[in-house]
Amino acid sequence: MDGINNNYTRAFTITIVNKSIILSEKDKEELAKYAEAEKPYESCAILVGNETDENWTVKEIVLTENTTKSEVMFTISPDKEFEVDQKAKESNMEIVCIFHSHPESEAQPSETDKKFMRVNPFPWIIYSGKTKEMNCFILQDENVKQISII
């Protein structure tokens, strides 16, 4: 969802919040492997689990198709998101995070990401195919805040 993949202009401040994403090493590896396999396109996934006052705990990863087939943006089918949400609710869970990759740029949200974070107000994990770094962000009061992944 980048727009301009390699030359982001950051027009907002990134600060760190105290709440964390709990994501296993196995899940991190699975997401990174998926992102690398989907190159040159952005990859995407929906992460399901539970939220508490202290954190979001990821219990299941649902790898999804980037229906846009783009190197600079991604789209998860609304039908797929609805399906994942319904299955999560049946298991007393919820969508806790959106994942996507930036194949050739940093693991930082673009202006396009920020726009779509308004529509999907979950934490967003971004994986950089360039640096192999994985970061998490959330939009609060029009400010992007970084969340630690533990």
Buried (B, 14 or more C-beta within 10 A) or exposed (E): BBBEBEEBEEEEEEEEBEBBBBBEEEBBEBBBEBBBEBEEBBBBBBBBBBBEEEBBBBBBBBBBBBEBEBBBBBBBEEEBBEBBBEEBEEEEBBBBBBBBBBBBBBBBBBBBBBEBBEEBEBBBBBBBBBEEBBBBBBBEEEEBBBBBBE
